[in-house]
Amino acid sequence: MPVMRRERFAELTGLYIGVIDGWTERTYLPTVLIGKHRLVNLVLVHKQCLEAKTYK
């Protein structure tokens, strides 16, 4: 399962780590816990983007 550290995800998206932490706490951003590490689940992020309703 492709996963990424929250810090790296923040770096690549240009968002602050505090924003990413808030999104994960509110479950806006899917994560998986592996050991002591909470990682962003990139497969579910991709799936959510594909299924999202968009506006014209």
Secondary structure, DSSP 8 states (H G I E B T S, - for coil): --EEEHHHHHHHHT--HHHHHHHHHTTSS-EEEETTEEEEEHHHHHHHHHHS----
